[in-house]
């Protein structure tokens, strides 16, 4: 800020910087750290699900429709992993596309479990209620609730808006 000030020697131009009294937050900090940590861990967790599911697929390959169920499950997991890695790269680049990809990823994660169960039920010809345990349904509901909360944060946060601008 340039200021005209009066001193004993007369008027002088003075250039000084004034700090903002209330700077807007930017960068990875605050609640955004939790989003970043979960985004880093998401592909690792998905790879862990690959391992768990590979053990399950070896048991269902001999069932009628087992090959279709195994291939479909692998495809769904690869699709989710690709979205997670893309979103992670956009986050590290502080791309302005990150909030949109995070929303897309959240929607895919919310639908993934139910789509996976429906696909297994259809391909293996097993009733849906015999396939899904109550604990699995509770886990899916908790994913949906957390996805909704974090998507609202990503789209309302001043820190996110100031960080992802490139």
Buried (B, 14 or more C-beta within 10 A) or exposed (E): EEEEEEEEEEEEEEEEEEEEEEEEBBEBEBEBEEBBEEBEEBBEEBEEBBEEBEEEBEEBEEBEBBBBBBEBBBEBBEEBBEBBBBBBEBBEEBBEBBBBBBBBBBBBBBBBBBEBBBBBBBBBEBEEEEBBEEEEEEEBEEBBEBBEEBBEBBEEBEBBBEBBEE
